Amino acid sequence: MHPLEHSAYLALRENATVLEADGSGDKVLLLEDGTILKLFRRKRLLSSALLFPYAQRFADNIDALKKRGVPCPDVIATYRISSISRDAVRYTPLPGLTIRQVLKQSGENAPLRAELGTFIANLHDRGVYFRSLHLGNVILTPESKLGLIDISDMKCQRRALSESKRLRNFQHLLRYKEDRAWLVDSDAGAAFVSAYTRGRSPHFTTRLNALLD
């Protein structure tokens, strides 16, 4: 991680647009050149984030996704900004629209359900466990490929996810009522499940359907 002096930080964020903030300050900035600066705060003086900074975890997750051929943002640099007690990652955003945005613009999109089912199955087969998996974090790129954004809360392992981890990840995905309604609660929802379970064991398919009921 690169140390960033306060004057350099102020220069970097000049004319930036605040995309996300909370009571502790800015969290995500859109910089003037179109890149994103994501800021991470350590909640405690002694924290694992001191040795394993969240900004570096974000960058490592992007590297892991790229090695697996998953479209995602491009990291420019990671910073330690001591003057504001923050670590940060600067990256080029992944072009495209989130699935939520696509559905808002175009309405029903049955083929996209099957594409998403296949996409998530491939993630799980490649050992990607994404706790923040939802339709606002999956991007449809201009090349009509699916990719991921906001991947701080993610772990990658060498082996495919176990059945229990797959089901746990589906629980994260189905927390959002609007996402669930489009994915599985509509008449066309079977397309998503069918695409995900293609080639899976009947036992797992039964367990997944039980979760979705």
C-alpha positions, 0 to 999 in steps of 0.5 A: 500500500502506498502512503498518501500525504494529506495534501496529495489526498486533497488534490486527488479528491478535488471536485469529487462527487460523494457517492456514499457516506455515513456518520463517520465521513465519506466512503465512496468518491467519484473522482474528476477523472471518472475513477472511484476512490473507496475509503475504509475506516478501522473501527478499532485501534487494534484491528485485523485491518491494521495487518490486512487492510480492507483496501488491500483485501478489495484489491486482492479480491479483484485479482482473484476474480480476474484470474477466474475470468470474471469481469470486475473493476480494474485497480489503480492503487491502494493507499494508506491515508494516515491523516484521516485514519483511512485506507483506500483503493482507487479503481476504474469502475466496470462499465455497464448497468446493474441487473436492477438498473436493467430491469428498471429500464427494460422491465421483464427480461426472462433470458437474463434469469438463465444467464444469471443462474449460469453465472452464479453457478460458475462463480461457485464452481470456481470457489467464489463466495460473495456475501454481498451477492444481490442484483445491485452488485451484478453488472451487465456489461456493454459486451453482454457479459455479467460481472461483479462490483463492490466485492469487499465482502468476498472470499475465494478458495481453490476448490468449488464451494460445498453444497452448504456454502452454495445454499448459504450464499443463496440465502444472502441473494434472496434477502432482498424481496424485489430480487427474490420476486424476479428471480424465483417467485414469478412464473418464469423463475424456474429458468434461474433455478434450472440454469444454476442446477444444470448438471447438479445432483438431484439431492442438491436440487431438492435442497435448493428448491426447499430453500426457495419455497 
